[in-house]
Amino acid sequence: MASVNIADLKNHLSRYLARVREGAELTVLDRDTPVARIVPFAPRSHGGRPGRARAAQPPESMARLEELRRLGIISAGDPEGLAAAVRASEPVKLPKGTPSAVELLIQMRRESTR
């Protein structure tokens, strides 16, 4: 997998995207630290609007997840434990007269100077 610094990517974006179209994967570096990966687009095999559903994980991602599980870095979730935690927690109660999130958003948009 090739790597590219952000400045070089910005200056030659078309060239790098052409390489990705040909099947290359790029790792984007910010001061030698990987921050992103650009991979070829793989359309979904089932219907619906493009870009809305998560793409199927490539085999290397699954292998990486399995390695992280084996090392004890990640573990499978506990659906029963999560359900119990949700049942045990009480909803947040706001003081009377506190505006809703929608009301705050509308107010912020009205006050915006853009």
MARZAKE-908393 format. One record per residue: x, y, z of N, C-alpha, C in turn; residue in one letter. Coordinates in steps of 0.001 Angstrom, whole numbers, plus 500000, padded with zeros to 6 digits. Example, Ala and Ser with C-alpha at 12.3 -4.5 7.8 and 13.67 -1.06 7.14 Angstrom:
BEGIN
513190494310507800512300495500507800513200496700507800a;512850497750507080513670498940507140512900500030507870s;
end
This chain:
BEGIN
500849498830500000500000500000500000500896501236500000m;500646502145499093501431503377498979500966504382500033a;501855505273500437501478506331501358501805507688500751s;501044508683501194501195510025500644500953511040501757v;501772512092501785501567513174502749500405514050502297n;499762514689503238498577515497502948498881516570501904i;499987517278502050500307518362501111500468517821499693a;501152516695499549501344516096498229500003515624497661d;499153515061498525497833514620498082497011515809497582l;497045516924498316496305518109497896496812518637496561k;498124518631496381498718519177495164498529518294493939n;498355516994494142498253516056493018497061515115493180h;495940515652493655494778514825493960494319514006492769l;494222514606491602493749513878490419494643512688490106s;495926512863490219496872511782489933496676510615490915r;496517510945492201496335509885493193494977509194493031y;493942509961492718492626509337492508492641508419491292l;493412508766490275493534507885489106494163506559489525a;495166506609490412495782505369490894494782504535491684r;493946505204492486492936504486493270491917503839492335v;491517504561491287490589503985490309491145502709489687r;492465502638489575493120501463488998493289500341490017e;492846500567491252492885499515492263493870499732493393g;494652500803493346495636501054494409494938501535495680a;495559501259496815495112501801498095496174502768498580e;495753503896499140496684504915499627496489505139501112l;497582505275501841497526505680503235497905507151503279t;497051507976503872497304509413503969498033509671505285v;499155510389505204499988510658506370499944512131506747l;499858512385508040499979513739508576501236513747509439d;502313514309508916503622514313509593504042512888509952r;503984512021508973504394510614509092503474509771509979d;502317510306510354501347509545511130500167509202510229t;499840507933510071498695507563509232497395508116509819p;496605508791508978495339509367509439494147508877508636v;494389508340507440493273507898506609493777506926505563a;492818506209504992493140505308503888492147505577502777r;492626505692501564491770505870500395491800504557499631i;490615503982499460490502502683498788489541502811497625v;489648501932496636488704501981495516487270501781496000p;486348502467495362484940502363495707484403501014495250f;483688500347496130483051499074495788481548499252495948a;480799499310494838479356499519494955478701498373495701p;477587498703496357476837497688497092476170496743496114r;476049495506496512475432494514495636473922494516495745s;473354495056496829471904495087496975471387496491496682h;470090496613496481469488497884496067469554498946497140g;468961500071496862468934501172497806469797502318497326g;469819503359498133470581504538497771472064504306498011r;472927504710497079474359504504497268474885505346498422p;475858504784499123476523505523500181475800505552501502g;474649504929501619473898504967502866474213503800503798r;474395502615503272474661501445504099476165501228504211a;476573500591505288477992500273505442478391499248504405r;479537499476503811480054498509502847480502497264503606a;480446496131502950480912494903503561482388495040503883a;482798494513505028484191494637505413485043493716504560q;486141494250504024487035493399503242487686492362504145p;488156491259503575488750490191504385489883490662505282p;490705491623504824491807492075505672491293492775506920e;490137493449506825489548494083508004489088493028508995s;488466491973508483488005490898509352489196490218510026m;490276490026509281491471489410509854492049490308510950a;492048491613510704492568492559511706491703492536512959r;490377492498512791489488492421513954489741491141514741l;489902490042514038490174488766514713491491488831515482e;492507489461514892493792489610515579493627490446516846e;492866491542516760492642492394517931491872491646519013l;490902490806518618490178489981519595491136489005520272r;491995488354519471492942487374520000493894488018520999r;494315489262520735495231489971521626494533490539522863l;493203490470522879492464490987524023492252492485523989g;492515493118522854492350494565522736490874494920522591i;490144494098521855488705494290521716488018492985522078i;486731493078522355485960491871522625484556492069522075s;483879490966521910482504491037521414481628491700522470a;480634492420522015479718493073522934478834492070523653g;478249492509524749477344491679525534475945492274525414d;475117491753524490473796492357524286472933492342525536p;473010491282526329472199491215527552472669492246528564e;473998492409528685474535493404529601474167494817529176g;474199495074527866473818496386527366472349496662527651l;471503495675527404470068495842527669469827496118529143a;470526495412530028470368495630531465470826497035531852a;471932497501531265472427498846531569471440499912531106a;470844499700529950469858500662529442468635500682530350v;468192499504530772467024499442531669467330500092533010r;468549499965533506468913500480534819469102501994534825a;469438502575533685469681504021533668468374504765533447s;468269505873534146467061506687534016467309507786532996e;466271508163532265466443509234531292466789510551531986p;467514511390531279467866512697531812466615513558531823v;466388514225532953465228515114533052465740516544533077k;465324517311532089465729518708532009464796519564532847l;465303520679533360464438521580534130463278522093533279p;462174522353533919460992522844533215461333524144532495k;460864524254531255461106525450530466462373525387529627g;463151524314529744464356524166528932463940523878527499t;464488524626526526464093524388525135464586523022524648p;463851522449523707464238521161523126465419521365522179s;466020520286521790467150520355520854466720520989519540a;465521520667519080465019521237517827464823522736517977v;464255523154519100464056524590519331465397525327519383e;466388524726520019467720525350520065468333525456518678l;468175524407517874468709524420516522468054525520515689l;466750525638515778466033526694515047466518528064515501i;466675528235516790467158529507517321468564529811516812q;469445528826516813470811529035516340470822529392514853m;469961528776514077469918529090512641469394530501512406r;468463530925513228467957532304513099469046533322513428r;469867532990514428470913533913514878472170533858514005e;472269532854513155473462532688512327473642533894511405s;474893534304511214475185535450510339475578535028508943t;475515533731508645475899533276507316474876533600506303r;
end
